[in-house]
Amino acid sequence: MIVDSTHTRWIILSVAILVVGLITYVPYHATTPGGPGGGTFQGLIYGFVGTAMMVFAGLLGARKRVRIWRLGRAQEWVRAHIWLGLISFPIILFHAGMSFGRGSLTSVLMWLFAIVILSGILGLVIQHVLPRMLLDRVPRETVYEQVPRVIDQLRQEADTLIESVSGVIDHPEQPAFAEASSSPGRRAHDLRTRATALAVPVEGSDELKRFYLIEVRPFFHPEGIPEGELMGAKTSSARFGRIRLLLPRDLHDTLRDLETLCEERRELALQQKLHHWLHGWLLVHIPIAYALLLLSVIHALMSLFY
């Protein structure tokens, strides 16, 4: 992670808040009769500062949704969200007298807070590790929203490839194939020309056709992430190797082209998996964070009026 000057300022500010809190907490802990707690004056100060940082961190969601707000750059908000959200946890611990709650509500609050912090740290790690992994392992990365369309293009290309050596295959759907500037589109156009020129199926193509319809074609379904032998690079290579032994040499080039298409589909499946990991942690982090803020308001009101 590259740390620039603005990022450094947020780190320095957060560390300074933590140091001041720690320096003031030590004598407070030693001199307070009955021990520190959220109801003392200094405990209330810790609670106010920690809650203010939590609320500020929670405003990141509103800042993302209302893009017309001109309240600083989005990147600055993310940095503030990370560092102030992280430092707010020890500040709230100072407020609670370094305990995980002395009642049902406060205990729930502290455990929710711990989950929010841990999920946020996990998300931060994922956001920095997975993009590099995606770059290394998926060289033909596609815009995520276009993945189903690209998979469908690969399937149509595979259909045309098999039809070029075995005749027309029986499949219920034949969606129009957009011969766009994409690489699969150009290859499919060339293969369609080849299929038109070849009227008689190649001898021995029945085995290839059966393998394609039963195992390969379902692998190109655009919804979900496929499973089975073709999903693993080694198991897929072994499966294609066994099929190659059953086919005449005239069909080996076609089988190799089909294996290449499966490799592209496998890369898209990996991209889908990594994308789910890249954003899936938010399904835990965001709802619990908002629940924490709501319960914190309830806790503050109960402390003031009861």
C-alpha positions as CSV (number, residue, x, y, z in Angstrom):
1,M,0.0,0.0,0.0
2,I,1.4,3.4,-1.0
3,V,1.2,5.9,1.8
4,D,1.1,9.5,0.6
5,S,1.2,12.7,2.6
6,T,-2.6,13.0,3.2
7,H,-2.7,9.4,4.3
8,T,0.2,10.1,6.7
9,R,-1.7,13.0,8.2
10,W,-4.7,10.7,9.1
11,I,-2.3,8.1,10.6
12,I,-0.6,10.8,12.7
13,L,-3.9,12.3,13.8
14,S,-5.3,8.8,14.8
15,V,-2.1,7.9,16.7
16,A,-2.1,11.2,18.4
17,I,-5.7,10.7,19.6
18,L,-4.8,7.2,20.9
19,V,-1.7,8.4,22.7
20,V,-3.6,11.3,24.4
21,G,-6.3,8.9,25.4
22,L,-3.8,6.4,26.8
23,I,-1.8,9.0,28.7
24,T,-5.0,10.4,30.3
25,Y,-6.4,7.0,31.0
26,V,-3.5,5.7,33.2
27,P,-3.9,8.3,36.0
28,Y,-7.7,8.2,35.6
29,H,-7.6,4.4,36.1
30,A,-5.3,4.7,39.2
31,T,-7.2,7.5,41.0
32,T,-10.8,6.9,40.3
33,P,-12.7,5.5,43.4
34,G,-14.4,2.3,42.5
35,G,-12.5,2.1,39.2
36,P,-13.1,3.8,35.8
37,G,-16.5,3.6,34.1
38,G,-18.7,5.1,31.5
39,G,-20.6,7.2,34.1
40,T,-17.7,9.3,35.3
41,F,-16.9,12.6,33.8
42,Q,-13.7,11.4,32.0
43,G,-15.5,8.2,31.0
44,L,-18.2,10.3,29.3
45,I,-15.5,12.3,27.5
46,Y,-14.1,9.1,26.1
47,G,-17.6,7.9,25.2
48,F,-18.3,11.2,23.4
49,V,-15.0,11.2,21.4
50,G,-15.3,7.5,20.5
51,T,-18.9,7.8,19.4
52,A,-18.2,10.9,17.4
53,M,-15.5,9.0,15.5
54,M,-17.8,6.0,15.0
55,V,-20.5,8.3,13.5
56,F,-18.0,10.1,11.3
57,A,-16.8,6.7,10.0
58,G,-20.4,5.7,9.4
59,L,-21.0,8.8,7.3
60,L,-18.8,7.2,4.5
61,G,-21.8,5.2,3.3
62,A,-23.9,8.4,3.0
63,R,-21.0,10.1,1.2
64,K,-20.8,7.3,-1.3
65,R,-24.6,7.4,-2.0
66,V,-24.8,11.2,-2.3
67,R,-22.1,11.8,-4.9
68,I,-23.1,15.4,-5.4
69,W,-21.8,16.3,-1.9
70,R,-18.6,18.3,-2.3
71,L,-17.3,17.5,1.1
72,G,-13.8,16.4,0.3
73,R,-12.5,13.7,-2.0
74,A,-13.9,10.2,-1.7
75,Q,-10.4,8.9,-1.1
76,E,-10.0,11.2,1.9
77,W,-13.3,9.9,3.4
78,V,-12.1,6.3,3.0
79,R,-8.8,7.0,4.8
80,A,-10.7,8.8,7.6
81,H,-13.1,5.9,7.8
82,I,-10.3,3.4,8.2
83,W,-8.1,5.2,10.7
84,L,-10.8,6.9,12.9
85,G,-12.9,3.8,12.8
86,L,-9.9,1.7,14.0
87,I,-8.9,4.1,16.8
88,S,-12.4,4.5,18.0
89,F,-12.3,1.0,19.4
90,P,-9.6,1.6,22.1
91,I,-11.2,4.9,22.9
92,I,-14.5,3.2,23.6
93,L,-12.6,0.6,25.7
94,F,-11.3,3.5,27.8
95,H,-14.9,4.7,28.1
96,A,-15.9,1.2,29.3
97,G,-13.0,1.0,31.8
98,M,-11.3,-1.6,29.6
99,S,-14.2,-4.1,30.1
100,F,-16.4,-5.7,27.5
101,G,-19.5,-4.4,29.1
102,R,-21.1,-4.6,32.5
103,G,-24.6,-5.2,31.3
104,S,-26.5,-7.0,28.5
105,L,-26.7,-4.0,26.2
106,T,-23.1,-2.9,26.7
107,S,-21.8,-6.4,26.2
108,V,-23.7,-6.7,22.9
109,L,-22.4,-3.3,21.9
110,M,-18.7,-4.3,22.5
111,W,-19.0,-7.6,20.7
112,L,-20.7,-5.9,17.7
113,F,-17.9,-3.3,17.8
114,A,-15.3,-6.1,17.8
115,I,-17.0,-7.8,14.8
116,V,-17.1,-4.5,12.9
117,I,-13.4,-3.8,13.5
118,L,-12.3,-7.3,12.6
119,S,-14.4,-7.5,9.5
120,G,-13.1,-4.1,8.5
121,I,-9.5,-5.2,8.9
122,L,-10.3,-8.4,6.9
123,G,-11.9,-6.3,4.2
124,L,-8.8,-4.0,4.1
125,V,-6.5,-7.0,3.6
126,I,-8.8,-8.4,0.9
127,Q,-9.0,-5.1,-0.9
128,H,-5.2,-5.1,-1.2
129,V,-4.5,-8.7,-1.8
130,L,-7.2,-9.9,-4.2
131,P,-6.7,-7.2,-7.0
132,R,-3.1,-8.3,-7.3
133,M,-4.1,-12.0,-7.3
134,L,-6.7,-11.1,-10.0
135,L,-4.1,-9.4,-12.1
136,D,-1.7,-12.4,-11.8
137,R,-4.1,-15.2,-12.3
138,V,-6.7,-13.7,-14.7
139,P,-4.7,-12.0,-17.5
140,R,-7.9,-11.7,-19.6
141,E,-9.9,-9.8,-17.0
142,T,-13.3,-8.7,-18.1
143,V,-15.6,-6.0,-16.7
144,Y,-17.6,-8.0,-14.1
145,E,-21.0,-7.0,-15.3
146,Q,-20.0,-8.3,-18.8
147,V,-18.9,-11.7,-17.6
148,P,-22.2,-13.5,-18.4
149,R,-22.2,-12.1,-21.9
150,V,-18.6,-13.1,-22.5
151,I,-19.4,-16.6,-21.2
152,D,-22.3,-16.8,-23.6
153,Q,-20.0,-15.8,-26.4
154,L,-17.5,-18.5,-25.5
155,R,-20.3,-21.1,-25.5
156,Q,-21.5,-20.0,-28.9
157,E,-17.9,-20.2,-30.2
158,A,-17.6,-23.7,-28.8
159,D,-20.9,-24.7,-30.4
160,T,-19.6,-23.5,-33.8
161,L,-16.3,-25.3,-33.2
162,I,-18.0,-28.6,-32.6
163,E,-20.5,-28.1,-35.4
164,S,-17.6,-27.6,-37.8
165,V,-16.5,-31.2,-37.4
166,S,-19.6,-33.1,-36.3
167,G,-22.5,-31.3,-38.0
168,V,-25.3,-29.3,-36.3
169,I,-25.7,-30.1,-32.6
170,D,-29.0,-30.3,-30.9
171,H,-29.4,-27.5,-28.4
172,P,-32.6,-25.6,-27.6
173,E,-31.4,-22.0,-27.6
174,Q,-29.6,-20.2,-30.4
175,P,-29.3,-16.5,-29.3
176,A,-28.0,-14.1,-31.8
177,F,-24.2,-13.8,-31.6
178,A,-23.0,-10.2,-31.7
179,E,-19.9,-10.2,-33.9
180,A,-18.4,-7.3,-32.0
181,S,-14.7,-6.3,-31.9
182,S,-14.1,-8.8,-29.0
183,S,-11.6,-11.6,-29.6
184,P,-14.3,-14.3,-29.1
185,G,-16.5,-12.6,-31.7
186,R,-13.8,-12.6,-34.4
187,R,-12.9,-16.2,-33.7
188,A,-16.5,-17.3,-33.8
189,H,-17.0,-15.6,-37.2
190,D,-14.0,-17.5,-38.6
191,L,-15.3,-20.8,-37.2
192,R,-18.7,-20.2,-38.6
193,T,-17.2,-19.8,-42.1
194,R,-15.3,-23.0,-41.6
195,A,-18.5,-24.8,-40.5
196,T,-20.4,-23.7,-43.5
197,A,-17.6,-25.0,-45.8
198,L,-17.6,-28.4,-44.2
199,A,-20.8,-30.3,-44.9
200,V,-19.7,-33.9,-43.9
201,P,-18.9,-34.7,-40.2
202,V,-15.4,-35.9,-39.6
203,E,-15.1,-39.6,-38.9
204,G,-14.9,-40.3,-35.2
205,S,-16.4,-36.9,-34.2
206,D,-19.4,-38.6,-32.4
207,E,-17.2,-39.1,-29.3
208,L,-16.1,-35.5,-29.3
209,K,-19.7,-34.4,-29.8
210,R,-20.9,-36.5,-26.9
211,F,-18.1,-35.2,-24.6
212,Y,-19.0,-31.7,-25.5
213,L,-22.8,-32.0,-24.9
214,I,-22.5,-33.9,-21.7
215,E,-19.5,-32.3,-20.0
216,V,-18.3,-29.2,-21.7
217,R,-21.3,-27.3,-22.8
218,P,-22.9,-27.1,-19.3
219,F,-19.5,-25.7,-18.2
220,F,-20.3,-22.6,-20.2
221,H,-23.5,-21.8,-18.4
222,P,-23.4,-18.0,-17.7
223,E,-25.0,-18.2,-14.3
224,G,-23.2,-19.4,-11.2
225,I,-19.7,-20.8,-10.8
226,P,-19.3,-24.2,-12.4
227,E,-17.9,-27.3,-10.6
228,G,-16.4,-30.6,-11.7
229,E,-13.3,-31.8,-13.4
230,L,-13.1,-28.9,-15.9
231,M,-12.9,-26.4,-13.1
232,G,-9.5,-27.5,-12.1
233,A,-6.6,-26.9,-14.5
234,K,-4.9,-30.3,-13.7
235,T,-8.1,-32.3,-13.7
236,S,-9.3,-30.6,-16.9
237,S,-6.0,-31.3,-18.6
238,A,-6.2,-35.0,-17.6
239,R,-9.9,-35.2,-18.8
240,F,-9.0,-33.7,-22.2
241,G,-6.0,-36.0,-22.4
242,R,-8.3,-39.1,-21.9
243,I,-10.6,-37.8,-24.6
244,R,-7.7,-37.1,-27.0
245,L,-6.8,-40.8,-26.8
246,L,-10.2,-41.7,-28.2
247,L,-10.2,-39.3,-31.1
248,P,-8.4,-39.5,-34.5
249,R,-5.6,-37.1,-35.2
250,D,-7.8,-35.0,-37.4
251,L,-9.8,-33.9,-34.4
252,H,-6.9,-33.1,-32.1
253,D,-6.6,-29.4,-33.2
254,T,-10.4,-29.0,-32.6
255,L,-10.0,-30.5,-29.1
256,R,-7.1,-28.2,-28.3
257,D,-9.2,-25.2,-29.4
258,L,-12.0,-26.4,-27.2
259,E,-9.6,-26.8,-24.2
260,T,-8.5,-23.2,-24.7
261,L,-12.1,-22.0,-24.5
262,C,-12.5,-24.0,-21.3
263,E,-9.4,-22.3,-19.9
264,E,-10.9,-18.9,-20.7
265,R,-14.2,-20.0,-18.9
266,R,-12.1,-21.1,-15.9
267,E,-10.5,-17.7,-15.7
268,L,-13.9,-16.0,-15.8
269,A,-15.1,-18.3,-13.0
270,L,-12.0,-17.4,-10.9
271,Q,-12.8,-13.7,-11.5
272,Q,-16.3,-14.3,-10.3
273,K,-15.1,-16.0,-7.1
274,L,-12.5,-13.2,-6.4
275,H,-15.2,-10.6,-7.0
276,H,-17.5,-12.2,-4.5
277,W,-14.7,-12.3,-1.9
278,L,-13.8,-8.7,-2.8
279,H,-17.2,-7.4,-1.9
280,G,-18.7,-10.2,0.2
281,W,-17.2,-9.0,3.5
282,L,-19.4,-5.9,3.2
283,L,-22.4,-8.0,3.8
284,V,-21.2,-8.5,7.4
285,H,-19.4,-5.2,8.0
286,I,-22.1,-2.7,6.9
287,P,-25.3,-4.2,8.5
288,I,-23.5,-4.8,11.8
289,A,-21.9,-1.3,11.7
290,Y,-25.3,0.4,11.3
291,A,-26.8,-1.9,14.1
292,L,-23.9,-0.8,16.3
293,L,-24.6,2.9,15.6
294,L,-28.3,2.5,16.4
295,L,-27.7,0.6,19.6
296,S,-25.0,3.1,20.6
297,V,-27.6,5.9,20.4
298,I,-30.0,3.8,22.5
299,H,-27.3,3.2,25.0
300,A,-26.5,6.9,25.2
301,L,-30.1,7.9,25.7
302,M,-30.6,5.2,28.4
303,S,-27.5,6.5,30.2
304,L,-28.7,10.1,30.2
305,F,-32.3,9.5,31.3
306,Y,-32.2,6.4,33.4
